[in-house]
Amino acid sequence: MGRLRPLERMEGLVILDDLDSDALGVYCVMLARYEQLCKLLAMASKELKDTKGDPEAVSDAVSKLDTMSGKMQSVERNILQYAEKLGLTPSGRVRLAQKRAQAAAAAQVDPDGDLFGD
């Protein structure tokens, strides 16, 4: 398909750690399901073109297209939710960067803090 796989696209990013492996696995499964649904949608579209105007065949093909479209929308929502949680969207990366910056700031100790005994 020419698309890079999720792990290839993430090369060089330092936003995930070992604790994210399960979520990343589910994200990859969702992407694979989406690709399969795309293939099924293409097959259903071809089936609709091949109906030759037979009302029953048209109805069946349209029903399959509607079903595939609904399933695709559901999987797309799941993909976006996992991508957001994993920091794979622009807003997700900003959110994770802000969390890291806050954690780093909280972890910094004032080197002169013990001199003034507040």
LUMBA-363336 format. One line per 2 residues: for each residue x, y, z of N, C-alpha, C, O, CB. Coordinates in nm, 4 decimals. Glycine has a CB too. Layout:
N
X/Y/Z/X/Y/Z/X/Y/Z/X/Y/Z/X/Y/Z; ...
! end
This chain:
118
0.0813/-0.1204/0.0000/0.0000/0.0000/0.0000/0.0854/0.1264/0.0000/0.0343/0.2348/-0.0281/-0.0924/0.0001/0.1198; 0.2112/0.1148/0.0302/0.2959/0.2324/0.0309/0.2956/0.3076/0.1636/0.3751/0.3995/0.1832/0.2535/0.3240/-0.0779
0.2077/0.2694/0.2533/0.2026/0.3368/0.3832/0.3066/0.2773/0.4754/0.3319/0.1569/0.4744/0.0623/0.3258/0.4462; 0.3657/0.3630/0.5542/0.4580/0.3145/0.6566/0.3788/0.2545/0.7714/0.2715/0.3038/0.8063/0.5498/0.4285/0.7074
0.4299/0.1517/0.8279/0.3672/0.0893/0.9436/0.3877/0.1791/1.0656/0.4795/0.2611/1.0672/0.4257/-0.0531/0.9687; 0.3018/0.1643/1.1690/0.3082/0.2528/1.2852/0.4459/0.2617/1.3486/0.4920/0.3713/1.3804/0.2107/0.2073/1.3877
0.5118/0.1491/1.3673/0.6423/0.1527/1.4336/0.7473/0.2223/1.3476/0.8361/0.2890/1.4006/0.6883/0.0112/1.4672; 0.7381/0.2074/1.2153/0.8321/0.2766/1.1267/0.8098/0.4277/1.1336/0.9053/0.5054/1.1326/0.8166/0.2266/0.9809
0.6836/0.4685/1.1407/0.6521/0.6114/1.1469/0.6974/0.6736/1.2776/0.7228/0.7939/1.2845/0.5030/0.6333/1.1289; 0.7077/0.5910/1.3820/0.7415/0.6421/1.5143/0.8915/0.6425/1.5403/0.9356/0.6835/1.6476/0.6722/0.5606/1.6199
0.9697/0.5973/1.4436/1.1140/0.5916/1.4646/1.1678/0.7302/1.4991/1.1377/0.8281/1.4308/1.1850/0.5359/1.3396; 1.2458/0.7377/1.6030/1.3046/0.8641/1.6459/1.2200/0.9401/1.7470/1.2690/1.0345/1.8089/1.3282/0.9506/1.5273
1.0942/0.9013/1.7654/1.0097/0.9668/1.8655/1.0408/0.9089/2.0025/1.0603/0.7883/2.0175/0.8588/0.9498/1.8317; 1.0451/0.9950/2.1005/1.0729/0.9491/2.2370/0.9513/0.9815/2.3232/0.9608/1.0533/2.4227/1.2034/1.0162/2.2952
0.8377/0.9273/2.2830/0.7159/0.9572/2.3582/0.6576/0.8338/2.4247/0.5693/0.8452/2.5097/0.6125/1.0193/2.2672; 0.7057/0.7164/2.3874/0.6515/0.5938/2.4441/0.7548/0.5243/2.5305/0.8753/0.5395/2.5106/0.6037/0.5003/2.3339
0.7059/0.4481/2.6263/0.7955/0.3640/2.7053/0.7369/0.2231/2.7108/0.6364/0.1950/2.6454/0.8159/0.4223/2.8495; 0.7981/0.1363/2.7870/0.7549/-0.0030/2.7923/0.6100/-0.0185/2.8393/0.5421/-0.1139/2.8013/0.8464/-0.0812/2.8836
0.5637/0.0736/2.9204/0.4275/0.0652/2.9714/0.3233/0.0881/2.8630/0.2064/0.0540/2.8810/0.4079/0.1650/3.0823; 0.3647/0.1451/2.7513/0.2725/0.1747/2.6421/0.2579/0.0597/2.5432/0.1822/0.0717/2.4468/0.3183/0.2974/2.5692
0.3280/-0.0509/2.5644/0.3301/-0.1571/2.4640/0.1924/-0.2188/2.4397/0.1597/-0.2505/2.3254/0.4268/-0.2650/2.5060; 0.1118/-0.2366/2.5428/-0.0218/-0.2926/2.5231/-0.1097/-0.1995/2.4403/-0.1780/-0.2430/2.3476/-0.0879/-0.3203/2.6579
-0.1071/-0.0706/2.4748/-0.1871/0.0262/2.3995/-0.1391/0.0349/2.2548/-0.2202/0.0466/2.1629/-0.1807/0.1650/2.4661; -0.0090/0.0291/2.2347/0.0452/0.0318/2.0992/0.0026/-0.0927/2.0225/-0.0269/-0.0853/1.9032/0.1984/0.0428/2.1022
-0.0006/-0.2067/2.0902/-0.0462/-0.3299/2.0269/-0.1910/-0.3195/1.9809/-0.2243/-0.3594/1.8693/-0.0307/-0.4467/2.1225; -0.2766/-0.2660/2.0665/-0.4174/-0.2489/2.0306/-0.4298/-0.1504/1.9142/-0.5097/-0.1719/1.8230/-0.4996/-0.1996/2.1527
-0.3518/-0.0437/1.9170/-0.3519/0.0545/1.8075/-0.3164/-0.0143/1.6749/-0.3812/0.0099/1.5731/-0.2514/0.1703/1.8372; -0.2148/-0.0988/1.6764/-0.1736/-0.1695/1.5549/-0.2822/-0.2657/1.5073/-0.3055/-0.2784/1.3871/-0.0430/-0.2458/1.5794
-0.3484/-0.3332/1.6007/-0.4583/-0.4225/1.5646/-0.5707/-0.3429/1.4995/-0.6289/-0.3862/1.4001/-0.5105/-0.4983/1.6889; -0.6009/-0.2266/1.5560/-0.7060/-0.1430/1.4987/-0.6707/-0.0976/1.3562/-0.7569/-0.0940/1.2684/-0.7306/-0.0209/1.5883
-0.5448/-0.0635/1.3345/-0.5026/-0.0253/1.1994/-0.5178/-0.1424/1.1024/-0.5596/-0.1231/0.9883/-0.3566/0.0239/1.2006; -0.4841/-0.2636/1.1470/-0.4983/-0.3818/1.0617/-0.6462/-0.4079/1.0308/-0.6809/-0.4433/0.9181/-0.4346/-0.5058/1.1297
-0.7323/-0.3905/1.1299/-0.8768/-0.4071/1.1075/-0.9270/-0.3041/1.0074/-1.0084/-0.3347/0.9202/-0.9547/-0.3944/1.2405; -0.8777/-0.1827/1.0212/-0.9202/-0.0765/0.9301/-0.8807/-0.1103/0.7865/-0.9604/-0.0920/0.6945/-0.8589/0.0585/0.9721
-0.7587/-0.1592/0.7669/-0.7141/-0.1967/0.6322/-0.8008/-0.3087/0.5769/-0.8345/-0.3075/0.4585/-0.5661/-0.2398/0.6336; -0.8373/-0.4048/0.6597/-0.9234/-0.5141/0.6151/-1.0618/-0.4610/0.5774/-1.1195/-0.5022/0.4767/-0.9354/-0.6219/0.7250
-1.1139/-0.3699/0.6582/-1.2443/-0.3110/0.6269/-1.2393/-0.2321/0.4972/-1.3368/-0.2311/0.4220/-1.2909/-0.2208/0.7410; -1.1277/-0.1660/0.4696/-1.1130/-0.0944/0.3429/-1.1234/-0.1906/0.2257/-1.1876/-0.1600/0.1252/-0.9791/-0.0193/0.3383
-1.0607/-0.3064/0.2381/-1.0680/-0.4078/0.1322/-1.2109/-0.4586/0.1157/-1.2587/-0.4749/0.0035/-0.9732/-0.5255/0.1632; -1.2790/-0.4837/0.2275/-1.4171/-0.5304/0.2205/-1.5089/-0.4239/0.1612/-1.6025/-0.4559/0.0879/-1.4663/-0.5705/0.3593
-1.4825/-0.2988/0.1927/-1.5615/-0.1897/0.1368/-1.5418/-0.1816/-0.0146/-1.6374/-0.1597/-0.0890/-1.5234/-0.0559/0.2032; -1.4189/-0.1991/-0.0593/-1.3916/-0.1987/-0.2032/-1.4639/-0.3141/-0.2722/-1.5168/-0.2978/-0.3821/-1.2402/-0.2077/-0.2294
-1.4658/-0.4303/-0.2076/-1.5366/-0.5453/-0.2651/-1.6870/-0.5190/-0.2717/-1.7516/-0.5539/-0.3705/-1.5087/-0.6725/-0.1824; -1.7426/-0.4584/-0.1685/-1.8854/-0.4274/-0.1669/-1.9183/-0.3221/-0.2727/-2.0246/-0.3276/-0.3347/-1.9285/-0.3783/-0.0271
-1.8281/-0.2269/-0.2935/-1.8488/-0.1252/-0.3976/-1.8495/-0.1897/-0.5358/-1.9322/-0.1564/-0.6207/-1.7391/-0.0163/-0.3902; -1.7565/-0.2823/-0.5571/-1.7503/-0.3535/-0.6851/-1.8774/-0.4344/-0.7055/-1.9323/-0.4398/-0.8156/-1.6261/-0.4456/-0.6910
-1.9236/-0.4975/-0.5976/-2.0475/-0.5757/-0.6040/-2.1646/-0.4868/-0.6451/-2.2496/-0.5288/-0.7235/-2.0768/-0.6428/-0.4678; -2.1694/-0.3648/-0.5930/-2.2766/-0.2719/-0.6291/-2.2687/-0.2361/-0.7768/-2.3715/-0.2285/-0.8441/-2.2694/-0.1446/-0.5430
-2.1471/-0.2138/-0.8283/-2.1309/-0.1820/-0.9702/-2.1744/-0.2977/-1.0588/-2.2234/-0.2771/-1.1699/-1.9860/-0.1457/-1.0001; -2.1562/-0.4202/-1.0086/-2.1864/-0.5392/-1.0884/-2.3317/-0.5837/-1.0782/-2.3670/-0.6873/-1.1345/-2.0973/-0.6519/-1.0465
-2.4171/-0.5093/-1.0085/-2.5561/-0.5534/-0.9881/-2.6408/-0.5431/-1.1135/-2.7444/-0.6090/-1.1222/-2.6203/-0.4724/-0.8787; -2.6010/-0.4641/-1.2092/-2.6751/-0.4467/-1.3358/-2.8186/-0.4020/-1.3127/-2.9079/-0.4352/-1.3907/-2.6750/-0.5768/-1.4155
-2.8405/-0.3269/-1.2058/-2.9716/-0.2688/-1.1811/-3.0731/-0.3616/-1.1178/-3.1886/-0.3226/-1.1010/-3.0261/-0.2194/-1.3065; -3.0342/-0.4835/-1.0818/-3.1241/-0.5764/-1.0146/-3.1575/-0.5194/-0.8770/-3.0688/-0.5069/-0.7926/-3.0603/-0.7190/-1.0028
-3.2849/-0.4843/-0.8528/-3.3209/-0.4174/-0.7270/-3.2793/-0.4940/-0.6011/-3.2328/-0.4333/-0.5046/-3.4691/-0.3949/-0.7235; -3.2954/-0.6251/-0.6012/-3.2591/-0.7025/-0.4832/-3.1075/-0.7018/-0.4621/-3.0598/-0.6881/-0.3495/-3.3104/-0.8468/-0.4961
-3.0331/-0.7165/-0.5708/-2.8869/-0.7152/-0.5609/-2.8369/-0.5776/-0.5186/-2.7419/-0.5669/-0.4410/-2.8232/-0.7558/-0.6949; -2.9006/-0.4728/-0.5694/-2.8636/-0.3359/-0.5311/-2.8879/-0.3169/-0.3821/-2.8033/-0.2618/-0.3117/-2.9442/-0.2308/-0.6134
-3.0033/-0.3625/-0.3338/-3.0375/-0.3488/-0.1927/-2.9365/-0.4228/-0.1049/-2.8926/-0.3704/-0.0025/-3.1795/-0.4016/-0.1667; -2.9001/-0.5437/-0.1450/-2.8011/-0.6210/-0.0683/-2.6654/-0.5507/-0.0661/-2.6008/-0.5415/0.0383/-2.7859/-0.7624/-0.1275
-2.6233/-0.5014/-0.1822/-2.4926/-0.4354/-0.1920/-2.4906/-0.3065/-0.1098/-2.3924/-0.2777/-0.0414/-2.4584/-0.4049/-0.3394; -2.5985/-0.2298/-0.1167/-2.6067/-0.1055/-0.0392/-2.6064/-0.1361/0.1101/-2.5451/-0.0637/0.1884/-2.7334/-0.0256/-0.0771
-2.6748/-0.2434/0.1495/-2.6754/-0.2836/0.2901/-2.5346/-0.3186/0.3367/-2.4939/-0.2798/0.4462/-2.7696/-0.4029/0.3117; -2.4599/-0.3920/0.2540/-2.3209/-0.4255/0.2879/-2.2353/-0.3002/0.2991/-2.1531/-0.2881/0.3900/-2.2613/-0.5203/0.1829
-2.2550/-0.2066/0.2058/-2.1784/-0.0807/0.2106/-2.2089/-0.0036/0.3376/-2.1183/0.0501/0.4015/-2.2095/0.0066/0.0879; -2.3367/0.0022/0.3746/-2.3751/0.0727/0.4974/-2.3124/0.0074/0.6201/-2.2628/0.0760/0.7095/-2.5280/0.0758/0.5120
-2.3149/-0.1245/0.6236/-2.2561/-0.1981/0.7360/-2.1062/-0.1716/0.7450/-2.0534/-0.1438/0.8527/-2.2826/-0.3495/0.7216; -2.0377/-0.1804/0.6302/-1.8924/-0.1579/0.6287/-1.8596/-0.0143/0.6700/-1.7642/0.0087/0.7443/-1.8342/-0.1875/0.4883
-1.9376/0.0810/0.6225/-1.9132/0.2219/0.6573/-1.9281/0.2445/0.8071/-1.8477/0.3152/0.8679/-2.0097/0.3140/0.5805; -2.0305/0.1850/0.8664/-2.0506/0.1984/1.0110/-1.9369/0.1368/1.0898/-1.8893/0.1948/1.1875/-2.1816/0.1344/1.0522
-1.8931/0.0182/1.0470/-1.7818/-0.0470/1.1155/-1.6536/0.0349/1.1002/-1.5757/0.0476/1.1946/-1.7609/-0.1895/1.0609; -1.6325/0.0899/0.9818/-1.5125/0.1710/0.9589/-1.5123/0.2943/1.0480/-1.4086/0.3305/1.1035/-1.5028/0.2127/0.8116
-1.6262/0.3586/1.0620/-1.6339/0.4768/1.1482/-1.6013/0.4412/1.2928/-1.5323/0.5166/1.3615/-1.7733/0.5402/1.1399; -1.6497/0.3288/1.3382/-1.6215/0.2847/1.4750/-1.4719/0.2577/1.4937/-1.4129/0.3005/1.5929/-1.7031/0.1581/1.5086
-1.4117/0.1877/1.3995/-1.2688/0.1582/1.4082/-1.1875/0.2872/1.3975/-1.0872/0.3026/1.4672/-1.2268/0.0587/1.2974; -1.2293/0.3798/1.3115/-1.1590/0.5084/1.2990/-1.1595/0.5832/1.4319/-1.0580/0.6409/1.4711/-1.2239/0.5955/1.1891
-1.2727/0.5826/1.5011/-1.2806/0.6490/1.6323/-1.1839/0.5841/1.7304/-1.1132/0.6532/1.8038/-1.4251/0.6431/1.6883; -1.1810/0.4516/1.7313/-1.0893/0.3798/1.8210/-0.9440/0.4111/1.7868/-0.8623/0.4324/1.8765/-1.1137/0.2280/1.8129
-0.9118/0.4139/1.6593/-0.7751/0.4460/1.6169/-0.7364/0.5845/1.6665/-0.6273/0.6031/1.7204/-0.7619/0.4385/1.4630; -0.8245/0.6809/1.6487/-0.7936/0.8172/1.6936/-0.7792/0.8258/1.8454/-0.6941/0.8992/1.8956/-0.9022/0.9136/1.6469
-0.8620/0.7512/1.9185/-0.8507/0.7519/2.0647/-0.7165/0.6960/2.1096/-0.6502/0.7539/2.1956/-0.9646/0.6712/2.1277; -0.6767/0.5838/2.0515/-0.5475/0.5254/2.0887/-0.4322/0.6138/2.0426/-0.3335/0.6297/2.1144/-0.5329/0.3846/2.0288
-0.4442/0.6714/1.9232/-0.3390/0.7595/1.8737/-0.3218/0.8792/1.9673/-0.2096/0.9222/1.9941/-0.3710/0.8071/1.7303; -0.4320/0.9318/2.0159/-0.4273/1.0452/2.1086/-0.3582/1.0044/2.2388/-0.2718/1.0761/2.2894/-0.5702/1.0978/2.1376
-0.3969/0.8890/2.2921/-0.3376/0.8421/2.4174/-0.1886/0.8130/2.4032/-0.1115/0.8322/2.4972/-0.4097/0.7173/2.4656; -0.1489/0.7667/2.2853/-0.0085/0.7327/2.2611/0.0748/0.8534/2.2186/0.1961/0.8420/2.2011/0.0006/0.6252/2.1551
0.0101/0.9688/2.2020/0.0836/1.0883/2.1597/0.1163/1.0872/2.0123/0.2175/1.1440/1.9709/0.2107/1.1016/2.2387; 0.0328/1.0238/1.9321/0.0577/1.0137/1.7888/-0.0192/1.1173/1.7078/-0.0107/1.1196/1.5850/0.0221/0.8760/1.7406
-0.0934/1.2020/1.7759/-0.1613/1.3133/1.7106/-0.0916/1.4417/1.7555/-0.0230/1.4421/1.8576/-0.3155/1.3159/1.7453; -0.1083/1.5491/1.6812/-0.0456/1.6750/1.7249/-0.0874/1.7157/1.8662/-0.0029/1.7542/1.9470/-0.0807/1.7867/1.6277
-0.2158/1.7076/1.8962/-0.2604/1.7471/2.0306/-0.2113/1.6475/2.1357/-0.1813/1.6863/2.2486/-0.4144/1.7576/2.0355; -0.2032/1.5210/2.0996/-0.1509/1.4214/2.1925/-0.0043/1.4453/2.2244/0.0382/1.4295/2.3389/-0.1689/1.2824/2.1356
0.0734/1.4836/2.1228/0.2156/1.5124/2.1459/0.2326/1.6348/2.2340/0.3210/1.6379/2.3197/0.2887/1.5333/2.0128; 0.1488/1.7358/2.2138/0.1552/1.8561/2.2980/0.1217/1.8202/2.4419/0.1903/1.8630/2.5348/0.0585/1.9656/2.2458
0.0162/1.7414/2.4603/-0.0249/1.7013/2.5955/0.0870/1.6243/2.6648/0.1173/1.6505/2.7812/-0.1533/1.6154/2.5902; 0.1489/1.5294/2.5941/0.2579/1.4518/2.6548/0.3796/1.5391/2.6827/0.4454/1.5220/2.7853/0.2974/1.3353/2.5638
0.4101/1.6318/2.5933/0.5237/1.7217/2.6148/0.5001/1.8090/2.7378/0.5921/1.8328/2.8160/0.5476/1.8098/2.4904; 0.3770/1.8566/2.7548/0.3446/1.9381/2.8712/0.3586/1.8568/2.9999/0.4102/1.9065/3.1000/0.2025/1.9945/2.8590
0.3128/1.7327/2.9968/0.3264/1.6468/3.1157/0.4727/1.6237/3.1491/0.5120/1.6283/3.2657/0.2557/1.5116/3.0936; 0.5533/1.5989/3.0464/0.6962/1.5763/3.0708/0.7631/1.7012/3.1240/0.8472/1.6930/3.2136/0.7659/1.5307/2.9431
0.7275/1.8161/3.0707/0.7870/1.9410/3.1164/0.7489/1.9679/3.2622/0.8320/2.0122/3.3414/0.7425/2.0583/3.0265; 0.6230/1.9409/3.2969/0.5792/1.9599/3.4349/0.6514/1.8632/3.5283/0.6915/1.9010/3.6384/0.4274/1.9411/3.4460
0.6675/1.7398/3.4847/0.7371/1.6410/3.5672/0.8836/1.6797/3.5849/0.9395/1.6656/3.6937/0.7263/1.5006/3.5044; 0.9451/1.7284/3.4778/1.0857/1.7698/3.4862/1.1005/1.8898/3.5790/1.1944/1.8960/3.6583/1.1411/1.8039/3.3460
1.0081/1.9847/3.5692/1.0144/2.1026/3.6553/0.9946/2.0643/3.8017/1.0606/2.1188/3.8902/0.9089/2.2055/3.6128; 0.9040/1.9709/3.8266/0.8785/1.9278/3.9642/0.9967/1.8496/4.0202/1.0213/1.8510/4.1408/0.7515/1.8426/3.9709
1.0695/1.7816/3.9324/1.1820/1.6998/3.9769/1.3077/1.7821/4.0036/1.3980/1.7382/4.0747/1.2119/1.5938/3.8740; 1.3123/1.9004/3.9464/1.4316/1.9835/3.9679/1.4346/2.0323/4.1129/1.3342/2.0788/4.1670/1.4337/2.1049/3.8692
1.5489/2.0205/4.1719/1.5656/2.0634/4.3102/1.6456/2.1935/4.3076/1.7448/2.2056/4.2357/1.6373/1.9527/4.3975; 1.6014/2.2886/4.3859/1.6736/2.4146/4.3957/1.8072/2.3879/4.4653/1.8088/2.3495/4.5823/1.5898/2.5223/4.4730
1.9200/2.4077/4.3946/2.0488/2.3765/4.4551/2.0813/2.4604/4.5785/2.1631/2.4199/4.6611/2.1564/2.3945/4.3539; 2.0179/2.5766/4.5914/2.0435/2.6636/4.7076/1.9290/2.6574/4.8086/1.9255/2.7368/4.9026/2.0645/2.8090/4.6618
1.8374/2.5662/4.7908/1.7187/2.5587/4.8775/1.7509/2.5350/5.0222/1.6766/2.5805/5.1091/1.6280/2.4509/4.8306; 1.8594/2.4651/5.0523/1.8907/2.4354/5.1912/1.9685/2.5476/5.2604/1.9959/2.5388/5.3801/1.9692/2.3076/5.1987
2.0040/2.6523/5.1866/2.0818/2.7604/5.2435/1.9978/2.8603/5.3236/2.0502/2.9271/5.4127/2.1542/2.8321/5.1343; 1.8714/2.8709/5.2936/1.7923/2.9787/5.3526/1.6887/2.9291/5.4527/1.6228/3.0121/5.5154/1.7236/3.0562/5.2440
1.6709/2.8008/5.4708/1.5848/2.7445/5.5755/1.4480/2.8052/5.5856/1.4113/2.8537/5.6926/1.6502/2.7581/5.7049; 1.3704/2.8049/5.4796/1.2338/2.8569/5.4823/1.1519/2.7770/5.5730/1.0330/2.8047/5.5893/1.1717/2.8586/5.3464
! end
